[in-house]
Amino acid sequence: MHNTLYVILKLTEFELADLVGYVAAEANHAKNPQDEDDLSNIFEYLEGVESSIKFKA
């Protein structure tokens, strides 16, 4: 069974950029492959959000 979790974040563009960088760093230093995959997926999603905001601006 796959559960979906929703999180709503209220961030400035700069805070989002910091979060993207932090998640990327954590993914690069993950201690196991599952954590690395999870963090990489989160990074890719957040990076897409960041790109769409910059594109609209």
HELIX and SHEET records of a PDB file:
HELIX    1   1 GLU A   13  ASN A   28  1                                  16    
HELIX    2   2 PRO A   33  LYS A   56  1                                  24    
END                                                                             
